[in-house]
Amino acid sequence: MARGSRNRSKESRSKKRQEQEQELQDLEERVSSFSEVVDHFEDLPLSQPTKSALKNAHFVKCTDIQKKAIYVALKGRDILGAAKTGSGKTLAFLIPVIENLYRRKWTPYDGLGALIISPTRELAMQTFETLVKIGRLHSFSAGLIIGGNDYKQERDRLSRMNILVCTPGRLLQHMDQAINFDTSSLQMLVLDEADRILDMGFRKTLDAIITSLPKKRQTMLFSATQTSVSDLARLSLHDPDYISVHEHADHVTPDNLNQFYLVAPLPEKLDILFGFIKTHLKLKIIVFFSSCKQVRFAFECFKRLRPGVPLMHLHGKQKQASRTEIAAKFTSTKNAVLLCTDIVARGLDFPAVDWVVQVDAPEDVQTYIHRVGRTARFERGGNALLMLLPSEEAFLKRLDSKKVPIERINIKEGKKTSIRNNLQALCFKDPDLKYLGQKAFISYVRSVFLLKDKEVFKVDELPTAEFADALGLPGTPRIKFLENRKSNASIKKKEGKTALEASDEEESASDDEEEASDASESSEEDEVNSSKRTIRSKVDRMFERKNQGILAEHREKLLERSFSGAVASDSDSDEDFMRLKRVSHDLDDEKKEKPFLIDSKRKEKVATHKKTLLKYRPNPEKLVFDEEGNAVPFYAVNNEDTFLKDGAVAEQITSHLQKEREALTQADLQDKETVREKRREKKRIRKEKERAANGFADDIDKDDLGSGNDSAAYESEGAEEEAVPVKKQKKWFQVDEPEVDRNIVETEMPTTLEDQEALALRLLEGA
Ligand SMILES: Nc1ncnc2c1ncn2[C@@H]1O[C@H](COP(=O)(O)OP(=O)(O)OP(=O)(O)O)[C@@H](O)[C@H]1O
């Protein structure tokens, strides 16, 4: 009996296996004979688990790139896929990855089958999520390998993974360090945002990765912007298929995207942005800056100015946990403003973004296309606003030549607001904010300095003093790299080189610096090292870090003083700051100690006896130092006659005491003020802690979530005068053409505490 049932189950197992084999064989045949473009996933030659998962995720109809790329990729061909932003490229490569492994009967024991490389961590995470969604009914193992995660944990799981989604730097780290990481069985390599991964920033990393991968593999490249042919050669593609669905479209950007630009002087950019936010409170907005420090400064200032909408910020200098949390929060929020750098520019799919605002112009048209592509995704509408400096108007030519339609707008005079005074007050009150402002200033100038397109980005035409003033800074911070550039250029000129060559060399040096970094976040150091990299001491770094532009000058003076009289040397450098240099301490000839010459037996004996030796020394002279630091004999400072010239002794005593008393009173007043300031600070910290306990914490030093509501913490400190009144400003700008539909989203039921607060604020202020 038992044997009978065992036989039956054996039979049914082998029957099932045979059916599966047959199914796979049929699928293989369908794939190889398939050559039509179909509209629905259901009609593609896909396995049942994939079809079911797609259906469950509500993916029914294929987009253009999916129609044209999936069936070709299923045949194992190399692919170069290009389609506009938000057109569904992710599924176009994920479906073939899963299916091709499935048809090859890949199991967890077969090792690594597919590698998907993304330029940023957030994009890798998003791709991984989609992979999990559509591959959940398969039995493959998949892993996410990105910087900022637990390296050990990743390493221990590597050997068991069939599909890996990763960022280039972290992948190479594992390739170099993890003994159990074997890539020899790899079947497929996918480069998402291929042009970015193949460009200079990742060149060395990617080349090192490619050399470790088997040559016989399927390679798929996808991007919204074109990959240069010379870059492709590095991948040794096998007779690739070029699938470019929007090649003949009128525009390279989505058709349902309205694009505007305005010409804004540098000092007015933050005013304009703040005005824009205040007049678009109910919308979801992404704002791009060129550096992390600008993002932080704008975020810290704006949240204190309470625009009445949740504010968030995202950049590469935040901890990974914060980055992930903020990205998730912005995804789920209906209306919010996300201030960010270009780590958000590519691939990220935040739902229902209404506006993309570029406060700083992008480095090139490619970056522009990717940035604006964060809105108007997959059949939705969207709007984009670009701020150009008067000196950057040449960028419009670049956009035009790449088929980007953009329209000029002007802000209505009556709608202009200024937050300059508010920023000044904030920076005055909070040295940390001022320090951040100084860093933001330097970062911005540096970013313009580093940009390649010198016809558009002209660092020498930046109104730096006015810009510093507009940021609320008490003075213009020193821009050391520009000074270095000038001095380097003049040295090079002397050596027969032109200034242009000199600055080009500096740029290429900084390109090298970028190579090892993640995405575009590397250009964040405030100081540009000149073409020769110098080793900086701890003290140098400290001076560079704290109060740039204030201490830097102080330090220069210190240096001047310490080295005045020093033996001039060509090798003078910053490291010499802590090194004692030979300083001439020559005294007058007559005061010089006569050398004790040992020219007889007697003197030889004396030389061993300290006390006797003293009589050969000149008489000691008591010296004091005057205010200029000159040594003068003690008794020469004052004698009785000169002393009495200033009045009788008693009078002088009284006036001296009077002066001292005044000085003490003054010092006392200052002390009292300091104590008061400390008390205020304590109170503020206590209040912040209380708020933190209630879930409202947001610390300037923490890269955590932020919202407009955080500024409430400053209310009791008399910050009311900093709040700019909220007015209902419907028409913020004017276009020559009829008004564009701004795609206003109605307020939904607030879901989070921040939403509720922002809504309450708006209601109170009548927005
Ligand atoms: N066939 C489909 N049906 C419905 N929605 C889809 C389909 N394909 C993709 N989408 C959705 O469209 C959005 C954009 O897709 P995806 O992120 O893949 O675009 P992309 O072309 O990679 O954009 P980018 O160039 O910015 O990286 C996503 O929200 C995705 O879920």
Ligand as a Chemical Component Dictionary entry (heavy atoms), coordinates in Angstrom:
data_LIG
# 
_chem_comp.id                   LIG 
_chem_comp.type                 NON-POLYMER 
_chem_comp.pdbx_formal_charge   0 
_chem_comp.three_letter_code    LIG 
# 
loop_
_chem_comp_atom.comp_id 
_chem_comp_atom.atom_id 
_chem_comp_atom.alt_atom_id 
_chem_comp_atom.type_symbol 
_chem_comp_atom.charge 
_chem_comp_atom.model_Cartn_x 
_chem_comp_atom.model_Cartn_y 
_chem_comp_atom.model_Cartn_z 
_chem_comp_atom.pdbx_ordinal 
LIG N1  N1  N 0 3.655  49.148 -18.733 1  
LIG C1  C1  C 0 3.440  49.970 -17.750 2  
LIG N2  N2  N 0 2.211  50.195 -17.295 3  
LIG C2  C2  C 0 1.993  51.064 -16.283 4  
LIG N3  N3  N 0 2.946  51.742 -15.674 5  
LIG C3  C3  C 0 4.211  51.557 -16.089 6  
LIG C4  C4  C 0 4.525  50.668 -17.130 7  
LIG N4  N4  N 0 5.857  50.674 -17.304 8  
LIG C5  C5  C 0 6.358  51.538 -16.403 9  
LIG N5  N5  N 0 5.385  52.078 -15.674 10 
LIG C6  C6  C 0 5.506  53.073 -14.616 11 
LIG O1  O1  O 0 6.045  54.248 -15.217 12 
LIG C7  C7  C 0 6.903  54.913 -14.319 13 
LIG C8  C8  C 0 8.219  55.202 -15.003 14 
LIG O2  O2  O 0 8.903  54.012 -15.290 15 
LIG P1  P1  P 0 10.474 53.888 -15.213 16 
LIG O3  O3  O 0 10.965 54.374 -13.903 17 
LIG O4  O4  O 0 10.848 52.534 -15.614 18 
LIG O5  O5  O 0 10.889 54.950 -16.325 19 
LIG P2  P2  P 0 12.304 55.179 -16.992 20 
LIG O6  O6  O 0 12.107 55.199 -18.454 21 
LIG O7  O7  O 0 13.281 54.224 -16.439 22 
LIG O8  O8  O 0 12.610 56.654 -16.508 23 
LIG P3  P3  P 0 14.040 57.351 -16.288 24 
LIG O9  O9  O 0 14.615 57.600 -17.641 25 
LIG O10 O10 O 0 13.705 58.605 -15.581 26 
LIG O11 O11 O 0 14.849 56.407 -15.491 27 
LIG C9  C9  C 0 7.041  54.007 -13.117 28 
LIG O12 O12 O 0 6.210  54.495 -12.098 29 
LIG C10 C10 C 0 6.539  52.672 -13.586 30 
LIG O13 O13 O 0 5.954  51.931 -12.552 31 
# 
loop_
_chem_comp_bond.comp_id 
_chem_comp_bond.atom_id_1 
_chem_comp_bond.atom_id_2 
_chem_comp_bond.value_order 
_chem_comp_bond.pdbx_ordinal 
LIG N1  C1  SING 1  
LIG C1  N2  SING 2  
LIG C1  C4  DOUB 3  
LIG N2  C2  DOUB 4  
LIG C2  N3  SING 5  
LIG N3  C3  DOUB 6  
LIG C3  C4  SING 7  
LIG C3  N5  SING 8  
LIG C4  N4  SING 9  
LIG N4  C5  DOUB 10 
LIG C5  N5  SING 11 
LIG N5  C6  SING 12 
LIG C6  O1  SING 13 
LIG C6  C10 SING 14 
LIG O1  C7  SING 15 
LIG C7  C8  SING 16 
LIG C7  C9  SING 17 
LIG C8  O2  SING 18 
LIG O2  P1  SING 19 
LIG P1  O3  DOUB 20 
LIG P1  O4  SING 21 
LIG P1  O5  SING 22 
LIG O5  P2  SING 23 
LIG P2  O6  DOUB 24 
LIG P2  O7  SING 25 
LIG P2  O8  SING 26 
LIG O8  P3  SING 27 
LIG P3  O9  DOUB 28 
LIG P3  O10 SING 29 
LIG P3  O11 SING 30 
LIG C9  O12 SING 31 
LIG C9  C10 SING 32 
LIG C10 O13 SING 33 
# 
